[in-house]
Amino acid sequence: MQLVEVISGIGCVARDSIQNTGTDIIFLSESGVRSLGRTIQEKSQPMRDLSKNVRDDIVQRVESVNKDTIKSCYSESNAFYLLAFTSVNEVYCFDMRTALQDGSARVTKWGTGAFTSWLGFDGEVYMTHNDGLARYFGYTDNGDKYRMSYFTSYLDFDTPTQVKLLKKLAYTIVGATGQTFFAKAAFDYSDIFRSITLSMTPAVVSEYGVAEYNIAEYAGGTSVENIRSAAGGSGSVLQLGFETDIDNGEVSLQKMDIYVKQGRVL
């Protein structure tokens, strides 16, 4: 055994947050979720901070819970790293497919049931709780629908002293046909959002082999659609949101386009 390198200033604060992905080692430090692989391979490169965009939330949570209740899981088939704060039923999901431009990972936050631990095994993800064992699969929460929410950071379009007039929103969505979702917008750090109800176009789903060729169209119930809607409101800083209910069908927000008009200078 030989000591190759010492990385000072960063250490693991929760034993069960350590996960070996095969090419990398991920763990929770006092300053967020860290990736060791880049430092080992490139020596001079700094350690990747996977949680850069949610660092404050994770650091505050780490300071408020018992470190022994922090669990984690890595799933190769789902390509995600889960960091679970089991005492508050909260999970951060880090998408490990492709890093963002700043080197961090895409993160979603889950509100979960009272699971005591998480385990990735044989392509599946399992969770333990008081009643036994649960499995991560499907598009319901134990048979019930659940709400998916996404909100942007505050946008000033590099002109913080100029008023923006929101004219139109466009969303590219992959989802179940007829899916209803809610586009939301708020200005100047307000928590009161204007809400616009939008729906994907219902599609006729025909089974292959039932109708003759060119008469009926084969579809699997999932479609890709670009939905545009007029919007309103004005302010110097804008925040947008997207909410929908997941009910036994997949929904994915692929792209969001914002059309604004520059107004007067404040």
C-alpha contacts under 8 A as a table, 3 or more apart, distances in Angstrom:
res1	aa1	res2	aa2	distance
3	L	6	V	7.83
7	I	10	I	6.87
10	I	29	S	6.50
10	I	30	E	7.57
11	G	29	S	5.55
11	G	30	E	7.42
12	C	15	R	6.98
12	C	18	I	7.98
12	C	27	F	6.22
12	C	28	L	5.55
12	C	29	S	4.70
12	C	30	E	7.44
13	V	28	L	6.15
13	V	29	S	5.33
13	V	30	E	6.37
13	V	67	K	7.12
14	A	17	S	5.49
14	A	18	I	7.68
14	A	27	F	7.85
14	A	28	L	6.35
14	A	29	S	7.67
14	A	67	K	5.50
14	A	68	D	6.73
14	A	70	I	6.47
14	A	71	K	7.98
15	R	18	I	6.21
15	R	68	D	7.65
16	D	68	D	7.75
16	D	70	I	6.55
16	D	71	K	5.05
16	D	72	S	6.07
17	S	26	I	7.59
17	S	27	F	5.16
17	S	28	L	5.72
17	S	70	I	6.74
17	S	71	K	5.52
17	S	72	S	4.88
17	S	73	C	7.75
17	S	83	L	6.76
18	I	25	I	6.98
18	I	26	I	5.63
18	I	27	F	4.41
18	I	28	L	7.15
18	I	72	S	7.19
19	Q	25	I	5.74
19	Q	26	I	5.27
19	Q	27	F	6.53
19	Q	72	S	7.37
19	Q	73	C	6.83
19	Q	74	Y	6.36
20	N	23	T	7.46
20	N	24	D	5.99
20	N	25	I	4.65
20	N	26	I	6.56
20	N	74	Y	7.82
21	T	24	D	5.27
21	T	25	I	6.19
21	T	26	I	7.68
21	T	74	Y	6.91
21	T	76	E	7.49
22	G	25	I	7.79
23	T	37	G	6.79
24	D	35	S	6.77
24	D	36	L	6.21
24	D	37	G	4.49
24	D	38	R	7.94
25	I	35	S	5.89
25	I	36	L	5.32
25	I	37	G	6.12
26	I	33	V	7.05
26	I	34	R	5.70
26	I	35	S	4.70
26	I	36	L	6.35
27	F	33	V	5.74
27	F	34	R	5.52
27	F	35	S	6.81
28	L	31	S	7.90
28	L	32	G	5.75
28	L	33	V	4.45
28	L	34	R	6.11
29	S	32	G	5.21
29	S	33	V	5.99
29	S	34	R	6.69
30	E	59	V	6.53
30	E	62	V	7.55
31	S	55	R	6.89
31	S	59	V	6.10
32	G	49	D	6.91
32	G	50	L	7.59
32	G	51	S	5.76
32	G	52	K	7.38
32	G	55	R	5.56
32	G	58	I	6.31
32	G	59	V	6.18
33	V	49	D	6.05
33	V	50	L	5.51
33	V	51	S	5.36
34	R	47	M	6.72
34	R	48	R	5.72
34	R	49	D	4.87
34	R	50	L	5.75
34	R	51	S	7.52
35	S	38	R	7.11
35	S	47	M	6.12
35	S	48	R	5.07
35	S	49	D	6.52
35	S	50	L	6.76
36	L	39	T	5.64
36	L	40	I	6.48
36	L	47	M	5.91
36	L	48	R	7.03
37	G	40	I	5.26
37	G	41	Q	6.20
37	G	47	M	7.83
38	R	41	Q	5.25
38	R	42	E	5.85
38	R	43	K	7.62
38	R	45	Q	6.69
38	R	46	P	7.43
38	R	47	M	6.32
38	R	48	R	6.90
39	T	42	E	5.50
39	T	43	K	5.06
39	T	44	S	6.84
39	T	45	Q	5.51
39	T	46	P	5.91
39	T	47	M	5.34
39	T	48	R	7.92
40	I	43	K	5.58
42	E	45	Q	5.70
48	R	103	G	6.55
48	R	104	S	7.05
49	D	52	K	5.57
49	D	103	G	7.17
49	D	104	S	5.84
50	L	94	F	7.74
50	L	103	G	6.98
50	L	104	S	4.13
50	L	105	A	5.06
51	S	54	V	5.39
51	S	55	R	5.31
51	S	58	I	7.96
51	S	104	S	6.06
51	S	105	A	6.64
51	S	107	V	7.61
52	K	55	R	5.08
52	K	104	S	5.88
53	N	104	S	7.34
54	V	57	D	5.56
54	V	58	I	6.42
54	V	107	V	7.84
55	R	58	I	5.25
55	R	59	V	6.01
56	D	59	V	5.19
56	D	60	Q	6.10
57	D	60	Q	5.33
57	D	61	R	6.20
58	I	61	R	5.01
58	I	62	V	6.07
59	V	62	V	5.09
59	V	63	E	6.31
60	Q	63	E	5.24
60	Q	64	S	6.44
61	R	64	S	5.19
61	R	65	V	6.44
62	V	65	V	5.72
62	V	66	N	7.85
62	V	67	K	7.17
65	V	69	T	7.42
65	V	85	F	7.80
65	V	87	S	7.21
66	N	69	T	5.65
66	N	70	I	7.40
66	N	87	S	7.99
67	K	70	I	5.47
68	D	71	K	7.87
69	T	85	F	6.36
69	T	86	T	5.71
69	T	87	S	6.12
69	T	116	T	7.83
70	I	83	L	7.34
70	I	84	A	5.75
70	I	85	F	4.84
70	I	86	T	6.19
70	I	87	S	7.94
71	K	83	L	6.12
71	K	84	A	5.04
71	K	85	F	6.55
71	K	86	T	7.04
71	K	117	S	5.97
71	K	118	W	6.75
72	S	81	Y	7.26
72	S	82	L	5.28
72	S	83	L	4.54
72	S	84	A	5.64
72	S	117	S	7.58
72	S	118	W	6.21
72	S	119	L	7.67
73	C	81	Y	5.80
73	C	82	L	5.07
73	C	83	L	6.84
73	C	118	W	5.69
73	C	119	L	5.45
73	C	120	G	5.82
74	Y	79	A	7.56
74	Y	80	F	5.96
74	Y	81	Y	4.48
74	Y	82	L	6.28
74	Y	119	L	7.66
74	Y	120	G	5.86
75	S	78	N	5.37
75	S	79	A	5.61
75	S	80	F	5.60
75	S	81	Y	6.56
75	S	120	G	5.26
75	S	121	F	7.63
75	S	123	G	6.85
75	S	124	E	7.29
75	S	125	V	6.79
76	E	79	A	4.78
76	E	80	F	6.98
76	E	123	G	6.84
77	S	123	G	5.38
77	S	124	E	7.59
78	N	123	G	7.94
79	A	95	D	6.28
79	A	96	M	5.41
79	A	97	R	5.96
80	F	93	C	6.42
80	F	94	F	5.39
80	F	95	D	4.70
80	F	96	M	5.28
80	F	97	R	7.67
81	Y	93	C	5.88
81	Y	94	F	5.09
81	Y	95	D	6.76
81	Y	96	M	6.96
82	L	91	V	6.54
82	L	92	Y	5.75
82	L	93	C	4.68
82	L	94	F	6.31
83	L	91	V	5.59
83	L	92	Y	5.18
83	L	93	C	6.58
84	A	89	N	7.50
84	A	90	E	5.91
84	A	91	V	4.28
84	A	92	Y	6.45
84	A	117	S	7.88
84	A	118	W	7.85
85	F	88	V	5.90
85	F	89	N	6.10
85	F	90	E	5.23
85	F	91	V	6.09
86	T	89	N	4.86
86	T	90	E	6.39
86	T	91	V	7.84
86	T	114	A	6.97
86	T	115	F	6.24
86	T	116	T	5.73
86	T	117	S	7.24
87	S	90	E	7.96
87	S	114	A	7.97
89	N	111	G	6.18
89	N	112	T	5.24
89	N	113	G	5.96
89	N	114	A	5.76
89	N	115	F	7.05
90	E	109	K	7.34
90	E	110	W	5.94
90	E	111	G	5.09
90	E	112	T	5.99
91	V	109	K	5.85
91	V	110	W	5.01
91	V	111	G	6.54
91	V	112	T	7.10
92	Y	107	V	6.62
92	Y	108	T	5.90
92	Y	109	K	4.67
92	Y	110	W	6.24
93	C	107	V	5.49
93	C	108	T	5.21
93	C	109	K	6.18
93	C	110	W	7.39
94	F	105	A	5.86
94	F	106	R	5.74
94	F	107	V	4.70
94	F	108	T	6.83
95	D	98	T	7.38
95	D	105	A	5.88
95	D	106	R	5.27
95	D	107	V	6.34
96	M	99	A	6.94
96	M	105	A	6.46
96	M	106	R	7.77
98	T	105	A	7.33
99	A	102	D	7.72
99	A	103	G	5.38
99	A	104	S	5.72
99	A	105	A	5.13
99	A	106	R	7.30
100	L	103	G	5.27
100	L	104	S	5.50
100	L	105	A	5.88
100	L	106	R	6.95
101	Q	104	S	7.46
112	T	115	F	7.45
114	A	129	H	6.26
114	A	130	N	7.95
115	F	118	W	7.63
115	F	127	M	6.04
115	F	128	T	5.47
115	F	129	H	4.64
115	F	130	N	7.82
116	T	127	M	7.24
116	T	128	T	5.54
116	T	129	H	5.48
117	S	127	M	5.70
117	S	128	T	5.46
117	S	129	H	7.61
118	W	125	V	7.15
118	W	126	Y	5.77
118	W	127	M	4.58
118	W	128	T	6.66
119	L	125	V	5.64
119	L	126	Y	5.13
119	L	127	M	6.37
120	G	123	G	6.90
120	G	124	E	5.74
120	G	125	V	4.47
120	G	126	Y	6.37
121	F	124	E	5.33
121	F	125	V	6.31
121	F	126	Y	7.68
124	E	135	R	7.39
124	E	136	Y	7.18
125	V	135	R	5.96
125	V	136	Y	5.38
126	Y	133	L	6.87
126	Y	134	A	5.63
126	Y	135	R	4.53
126	Y	136	Y	6.07
127	M	133	L	5.85
127	M	134	A	5.06
127	M	135	R	6.23
127	M	136	Y	7.61
128	T	132	G	5.93
128	T	133	L	4.68
128	T	134	A	6.20
129	H	132	G	5.42
129	H	133	L	6.26
129	H	134	A	7.59
138	G	248	N	6.89
139	Y	145	K	7.90
139	Y	246	I	6.48
139	Y	247	D	6.21
139	Y	248	N	4.43
139	Y	249	G	5.55
139	Y	250	E	6.44
140	T	143	G	5.21
140	T	144	D	5.43
140	T	145	K	5.21
140	T	146	Y	6.78
140	T	246	I	6.70
140	T	247	D	5.66
140	T	248	N	5.32
141	D	144	D	4.95
141	D	145	K	5.96
141	D	146	Y	6.37
144	D	247	D	7.15
145	K	245	D	6.36
145	K	246	I	5.44
145	K	247	D	4.50
145	K	248	N	7.28
146	Y	245	D	5.52
146	Y	246	I	5.36
146	Y	247	D	6.87
147	R	243	E	6.95
147	R	244	T	5.81
147	R	245	D	4.47
147	R	246	I	6.06
148	M	243	E	5.56
148	M	244	T	5.44
148	M	245	D	6.03
148	M	246	I	6.66
149	S	241	G	7.30
149	S	242	F	5.73
149	S	243	E	4.46
149	S	244	T	6.81
150	Y	241	G	5.55
150	Y	242	F	5.10
150	Y	243	E	6.46
151	F	239	Q	7.13
151	F	240	L	5.70
151	F	241	G	4.16
151	F	242	F	6.35
152	T	155	L	7.93
152	T	239	Q	5.83
152	T	240	L	5.53
152	T	241	G	6.38
153	S	239	Q	6.23
153	S	240	L	7.96
154	Y	189	Y	7.53
154	Y	237	V	6.18
154	Y	238	L	5.62
154	Y	239	Q	4.97
155	L	237	V	5.49
155	L	238	L	5.06
155	L	239	Q	6.19
156	D	159	T	5.75
156	D	160	P	5.17
156	D	236	S	6.29
156	D	237	V	4.77
156	D	238	L	6.45
157	F	160	P	7.25
159	T	162	Q	5.62
159	T	236	S	7.96
160	P	163	V	7.98
160	P	236	S	5.90
160	P	237	V	6.93
161	T	236	S	6.44
161	T	265	V	5.80
161	T	266	L	5.37
162	Q	236	S	5.72
162	Q	262	Q	6.96
162	Q	263	G	6.28
162	Q	264	R	5.84
162	Q	265	V	4.33
162	Q	266	L	5.71
163	V	234	S	6.58
163	V	235	G	5.10
163	V	236	S	4.51
163	V	237	V	7.98
163	V	262	Q	6.17
163	V	263	G	4.75
163	V	264	R	5.63
163	V	265	V	6.29
163	V	266	L	6.94
164	K	234	S	5.44
164	K	235	G	5.46
164	K	236	S	5.73
164	K	237	V	7.65
164	K	260	V	6.08
164	K	261	K	5.69
164	K	262	Q	4.94
164	K	263	G	5.57
165	L	232	G	7.06
165	L	233	G	6.14
165	L	234	S	4.51
165	L	235	G	6.95
165	L	260	V	5.33
165	L	261	K	4.94
165	L	262	Q	6.32
165	L	263	G	6.57
166	L	231	A	6.04
166	L	232	G	5.18
166	L	233	G	5.73
166	L	234	S	6.06
166	L	258	I	7.77
166	L	259	Y	6.35
166	L	260	V	4.53
166	L	261	K	6.55
167	K	230	A	6.01
167	K	231	A	5.11
167	K	232	G	5.75
167	K	259	Y	5.61
167	K	260	V	5.37
167	K	261	K	6.95
168	K	228	R	7.13
168	K	229	S	5.75
168	K	230	A	4.43
168	K	231	A	4.93
168	K	232	G	7.65
168	K	258	I	6.37
168	K	259	Y	5.03
168	K	260	V	7.09
169	L	228	R	5.70
169	L	229	S	5.46
169	L	230	A	6.42
169	L	231	A	6.54
169	L	256	M	7.45
169	L	257	D	5.94
169	L	258	I	5.08
169	L	259	Y	6.23
170	A	226	N	6.73
170	A	227	I	5.52
170	A	228	R	4.25
170	A	229	S	6.46
170	A	256	M	5.84
170	A	257	D	4.98
170	A	258	I	6.62
171	Y	226	N	5.54
171	Y	227	I	5.25
171	Y	228	R	6.49
171	Y	253	L	7.31
171	Y	254	Q	7.67
171	Y	255	K	5.80
171	Y	256	M	4.72
171	Y	257	D	6.39
172	T	224	V	7.13
172	T	225	E	5.69
172	T	226	N	4.35
172	T	227	I	6.45
172	T	253	L	6.31
172	T	254	Q	5.46
172	T	255	K	4.97
172	T	256	M	6.47
173	I	224	V	5.70
173	I	225	E	5.52
173	I	226	N	6.45
173	I	227	I	7.86
173	I	251	V	7.16
173	I	252	S	5.72
173	I	253	L	4.75
173	I	254	Q	5.61
173	I	255	K	7.19
174	V	222	T	7.02
174	V	223	S	5.73
174	V	224	V	4.50
174	V	225	E	6.64
174	V	250	E	7.75
174	V	251	V	5.61
174	V	252	S	4.95
174	V	253	L	6.48
174	V	254	Q	7.06
175	G	179	Q	6.80
175	G	222	T	5.34
175	G	223	S	5.68
175	G	224	V	6.69
175	G	249	G	7.16
175	G	250	E	5.45
175	G	251	V	4.09
175	G	252	S	6.14
176	A	179	Q	5.64
176	A	221	G	5.75
176	A	222	T	4.51
176	A	223	S	6.30
176	A	249	G	5.78
176	A	250	E	6.30
176	A	251	V	6.64
177	T	200	M	6.02
177	T	201	T	6.16
177	T	202	P	4.83
177	T	203	A	5.76
177	T	221	G	5.83
177	T	222	T	5.79
177	T	223	S	6.11
178	G	199	S	6.03
178	G	200	M	4.74
178	G	201	T	5.20
178	G	202	P	4.20
178	G	203	A	7.28
179	Q	199	S	5.56
179	Q	200	M	5.26
179	Q	201	T	7.83
179	Q	202	P	7.90
180	T	197	T	7.16
180	T	198	L	5.79
180	T	199	S	4.23
180	T	200	M	6.44
180	T	244	T	6.62
180	T	245	D	7.89
181	F	197	T	6.05
181	F	198	L	5.47
181	F	199	S	6.12
181	F	242	F	7.20
181	F	243	E	5.75
181	F	244	T	4.47
181	F	245	D	7.41
182	F	195	S	6.25
182	F	196	I	5.54
182	F	197	T	4.69
182	F	198	L	6.03
182	F	242	F	5.78
182	F	243	E	5.16
182	F	244	T	6.25
183	A	195	S	5.67
183	A	196	I	5.06
183	A	197	T	6.48
183	A	198	L	7.25
183	A	240	L	7.51
183	A	241	G	5.87
183	A	242	F	4.96
183	A	243	E	6.80
184	K	193	F	5.70
184	K	194	R	5.40
184	K	195	S	4.52
184	K	196	I	6.34
184	K	240	L	5.56
184	K	241	G	4.62
184	K	242	F	6.13
185	A	193	F	5.18
185	A	194	R	5.25
185	A	195	S	6.79
185	A	238	L	7.13
185	A	239	Q	5.75
185	A	240	L	4.52
185	A	241	G	6.17
186	A	189	Y	7.20
186	A	190	S	6.03
186	A	191	D	6.88
186	A	192	I	6.28
186	A	193	F	4.68
186	A	194	R	6.34
186	A	238	L	5.96
186	A	239	Q	5.35
186	A	240	L	6.59
187	F	190	S	5.80
187	F	233	G	7.66
187	F	234	S	6.70
187	F	235	G	5.30
187	F	236	S	7.12
187	F	237	V	5.53
187	F	238	L	4.67
187	F	239	Q	6.30
188	D	235	G	5.92
188	D	236	S	6.18
188	D	237	V	4.82
188	D	238	L	6.37
189	Y	237	V	7.08
189	Y	238	L	7.64
189	Y	239	Q	7.67
190	S	193	F	7.55
198	L	227	I	7.86
200	M	225	E	6.95
200	M	227	I	7.39
203	A	221	G	7.29
204	V	217	E	7.93
204	V	219	A	7.58
205	V	217	E	7.45
205	V	218	Y	6.58
205	V	219	A	5.18
205	V	220	G	6.53
205	V	221	G	6.15
206	S	210	V	7.42
206	S	211	A	7.78
206	S	216	A	6.54
206	S	217	E	6.18
206	S	218	Y	5.28
206	S	219	A	6.21
207	E	210	V	5.80
207	E	211	A	7.77
207	E	218	Y	6.16
207	E	219	A	7.50
208	Y	211	A	7.25
208	Y	218	Y	5.87
209	G	212	E	7.06
211	A	215	I	6.49
211	A	216	A	5.77
212	E	215	I	5.57
212	E	216	A	6.76
213	Y	216	A	6.81
214	N	217	E	7.05
219	A	222	T	7.40
222	T	250	E	7.91
235	G	238	L	6.80
246	I	249	G	6.33
246	I	250	E	6.99
246	I	251	V	7.15
253	L	256	M	7.68
